[in-house]
Amino acid sequence: MKKLLCIISAAAAFAGCMNTDNIVYRPSEQKMPAHIKRIAVRPFANKTPQFGLEEKITLKVVEEFLKNGEYTVSPEENAEGVIVGEITHYILTPIQYDVNLVPTVYKLNVIAGVRFLDKSENRYLWEEPALQATKIYSASTLPGGLTEEQAREVLWEIIAKKIMLRTVEGFGSVSSESNKKLPPPPDAAGAVAPAGGAADAQGR
């Protein structure tokens, strides 16, 4: 009888383990192939009208890989893998105004497309088509406010860290936004345009 009870208890425990409510899907990591020891960061392309963005984000990505230290950062001719990226969207939108219709709060949104090239196979191992970072900040004329340049620096750090994590930790460490969910243009972002035209960039 004791033996029968033990069998029934074991079966019940096994059935509990097989409950589909307890099953969690964990995709396997997709890390770099073993032959990739050195990584290069190709200078980013800039597909926005905003001048000079590409240099800052390229330097920030290199800095993140140097801080992490898992891969050696080298010139492209000596590297087995290459980060290839481009800035596709740069959208600055005033979202709050004072009584004189001068912007007091801004929303800055940057989107970059990034791929990782395996030079030996001449193929891309992964692609993040829409890495996105957003910063809402007060105008620099207000206490604790930022300039537009300072807000950019925050976004470069966010995107660079995502690129490093995607490379070092593999699939699932970051997630792109859908290409179908890109932010609306400034005139459709819900901000009220001041009378007499768009607000000047004063205080950004």
FENJOPE-V474823 format. One record per residue. RES is the residue in one letter. SS is DSSP state (~ for helix, > for strand, _ for the rest). PHI is phi in whole degrees, 0 to 359 (* if undefined). PSI is psi in whole degrees, 0 to 359 (999 if undefined). Layout:
res=RES ss=SS phi=PHI psi=PSI
res=RES ss=SS phi=PHI psi=PSI
//
This chain:
res=M ss=_ phi=* psi=317
res=K ss=~ phi=300 psi=321
res=K ss=~ phi=296 psi=320
res=L ss=~ phi=296 psi=318
res=L ss=~ phi=297 psi=322
res=C ss=~ phi=297 psi=319
res=I ss=~ phi=295 psi=317
res=I ss=~ phi=296 psi=318
res=S ss=~ phi=297 psi=317
res=A ss=~ phi=296 psi=320
res=A ss=~ phi=295 psi=319
res=A ss=~ phi=295 psi=318
res=A ss=~ phi=296 psi=319
res=F ss=~ phi=296 psi=319
res=A ss=~ phi=296 psi=323
res=G ss=~ phi=296 psi=322
res=C ss=~ phi=293 psi=331
res=M ss=_ phi=275 psi=0
res=N ss=_ phi=302 psi=125
res=T ss=~ phi=294 psi=340
res=D ss=~ phi=293 psi=338
res=N ss=~ phi=265 psi=357
res=I ss=_ phi=277 psi=126
res=V ss=_ phi=243 psi=127
res=Y ss=_ phi=278 psi=123
res=R ss=_ phi=234 psi=102
res=P ss=_ phi=297 psi=147
res=S ss=_ phi=294 psi=148
res=E ss=_ phi=293 psi=147
res=Q ss=_ phi=240 psi=79
res=K ss=_ phi=273 psi=176
res=M ss=_ phi=293 psi=146
res=P ss=_ phi=302 psi=154
res=A ss=_ phi=297 psi=335
res=H ss=_ phi=284 psi=350
res=I ss=_ phi=271 psi=110
res=K ss=_ phi=246 psi=330
res=R ss=> phi=238 psi=139
res=I ss=> phi=237 psi=138
res=A ss=> phi=248 psi=151
res=V ss=> phi=246 psi=106
res=R ss=_ phi=290 psi=140
res=P ss=_ phi=307 psi=130
res=F ss=_ phi=296 psi=147
res=A ss=> phi=273 psi=152
res=N ss=> phi=238 psi=108
res=K ss=_ phi=260 psi=17
res=T ss=_ phi=252 psi=163
res=P ss=_ phi=286 psi=350
res=Q ss=_ phi=283 psi=125
res=F ss=_ phi=279 psi=141
res=G ss=_ phi=82 psi=11
res=L ss=~ phi=287 psi=325
res=E ss=~ phi=296 psi=325
res=E ss=~ phi=292 psi=317
res=K ss=~ phi=296 psi=316
res=I ss=~ phi=289 psi=325
res=T ss=~ phi=298 psi=313
res=L ss=~ phi=297 psi=323
res=K ss=~ phi=291 psi=323
res=V ss=~ phi=295 psi=316
res=V ss=~ phi=302 psi=317
res=E ss=~ phi=299 psi=320
res=E ss=~ phi=295 psi=319
res=F ss=~ phi=292 psi=323
res=L ss=~ phi=294 psi=320
res=K ss=~ phi=294 psi=322
res=N ss=~ phi=291 psi=315
res=G ss=_ phi=80 psi=1
res=E ss=_ phi=286 psi=328
res=Y ss=_ phi=239 psi=148
res=T ss=> phi=282 psi=133
res=V ss=> phi=266 psi=125
res=S ss=_ phi=219 psi=169
res=P ss=_ phi=300 psi=154
res=E ss=~ phi=300 psi=325
res=E ss=~ phi=293 psi=339
res=N ss=~ phi=256 psi=357
res=A ss=_ phi=264 psi=151
res=E ss=_ phi=270 psi=336
res=G ss=> phi=228 psi=149
res=V ss=> phi=226 psi=129
res=I ss=> phi=279 psi=125
res=V ss=> phi=239 psi=119
res=G ss=> phi=220 psi=164
res=E ss=> phi=210 psi=143
res=I ss=> phi=272 psi=120
res=T ss=> phi=257 psi=331
res=H ss=> phi=221 psi=137
res=Y ss=> phi=221 psi=108
res=I ss=> phi=233 psi=115
res=L ss=> phi=250 psi=123
res=T ss=> phi=230 psi=123
res=P ss=> phi=292 psi=133
res=I ss=> phi=239 psi=351
res=Q ss=> phi=218 psi=150
res=Y ss=> phi=228 psi=157
res=D ss=_ phi=272 psi=187
res=V ss=_ phi=294 psi=339
res=N ss=_ phi=266 psi=11
res=L ss=_ phi=63 psi=30
res=V ss=_ phi=266 psi=131
res=P ss=> phi=300 psi=135
res=T ss=> phi=242 psi=339
res=V ss=> phi=224 psi=137
res=Y ss=> phi=238 psi=155
res=K ss=> phi=239 psi=121
res=L ss=> phi=248 psi=126
res=N ss=> phi=234 psi=128
res=V ss=> phi=234 psi=136
res=I ss=> phi=234 psi=135
res=A ss=> phi=231 psi=144
res=G ss=> phi=258 psi=133
res=V ss=> phi=224 psi=141
res=R ss=> phi=225 psi=159
res=F ss=> phi=241 psi=119
res=L ss=> phi=264 psi=124
res=D ss=> phi=271 psi=108
res=K ss=_ phi=294 psi=323
res=S ss=_ phi=293 psi=326
res=E ss=_ phi=265 psi=349
res=N ss=_ phi=54 psi=48
res=R ss=> phi=211 psi=158
res=Y ss=> phi=273 psi=127
res=L ss=> phi=278 psi=327
res=W ss=> phi=208 psi=162
res=E ss=> phi=215 psi=133
res=E ss=> phi=241 psi=97
res=P ss=> phi=287 psi=342
res=A ss=> phi=211 psi=64
res=L ss=> phi=289 psi=126
res=Q ss=> phi=236 psi=143
res=A ss=> phi=221 psi=139
res=T ss=> phi=229 psi=140
res=K ss=> phi=226 psi=123
res=I ss=> phi=257 psi=126
res=Y ss=> phi=214 psi=154
res=S ss=> phi=279 psi=155
res=A ss=> phi=298 psi=153
res=S ss=_ phi=293 psi=344
res=T ss=_ phi=282 psi=351
res=L ss=_ phi=257 psi=155
res=P ss=_ phi=302 psi=130
res=G ss=_ phi=76 psi=7
res=G ss=_ phi=283 psi=170
res=L ss=> phi=233 psi=155
res=T ss=_ phi=279 psi=167
res=E ss=~ phi=298 psi=322
res=E ss=~ phi=296 psi=319
res=Q ss=~ phi=294 psi=322
res=A ss=~ phi=295 psi=321
res=R ss=~ phi=301 psi=317
res=E ss=~ phi=301 psi=323
res=V ss=~ phi=298 psi=317
res=L ss=~ phi=290 psi=323
res=W ss=~ phi=299 psi=320
res=E ss=~ phi=294 psi=319
res=I ss=~ phi=297 psi=312
res=I ss=~ phi=292 psi=318
res=A ss=~ phi=299 psi=320
res=K ss=~ phi=294 psi=322
res=K ss=~ phi=296 psi=319
res=I ss=~ phi=295 psi=317
res=M ss=~ phi=297 psi=315
res=L ss=~ phi=296 psi=320
res=R ss=~ phi=298 psi=325
res=T ss=~ phi=282 psi=314
res=V ss=~ phi=279 psi=317
res=E ss=_ phi=262 psi=347
res=G ss=_ phi=87 psi=194
res=F ss=_ phi=304 psi=136
res=G ss=_ phi=93 psi=349
res=S ss=_ phi=286 psi=331
res=V ss=_ phi=220 psi=168
res=S ss=_ phi=218 psi=132
res=S ss=_ phi=286 psi=153
res=E ss=_ phi=283 psi=152
res=S ss=_ phi=294 psi=143
res=N ss=~ phi=299 psi=339
res=K ss=~ phi=273 psi=0
res=K ss=~ phi=237 psi=36
res=L ss=_ phi=291 psi=151
res=P ss=_ phi=296 psi=150
res=P ss=_ phi=290 psi=159
res=P ss=_ phi=297 psi=161
res=P ss=~ phi=307 psi=324
res=D ss=~ phi=286 psi=353
res=A ss=~ phi=240 psi=15
res=A ss=_ phi=269 psi=5
res=G ss=_ phi=95 psi=358
res=A ss=_ phi=281 psi=144
res=V ss=_ phi=270 psi=119
res=A ss=_ phi=290 psi=136
res=P ss=_ phi=291 psi=157
res=A ss=_ phi=297 psi=143
res=G ss=_ phi=85 psi=10
res=G ss=_ phi=120 psi=183
res=A ss=_ phi=293 psi=150
res=A ss=_ phi=291 psi=148
res=D ss=_ phi=290 psi=159
res=A ss=_ phi=281 psi=15
res=Q ss=_ phi=305 psi=132
res=G ss=_ phi=84 psi=7
res=R ss=_ phi=289 psi=999
//
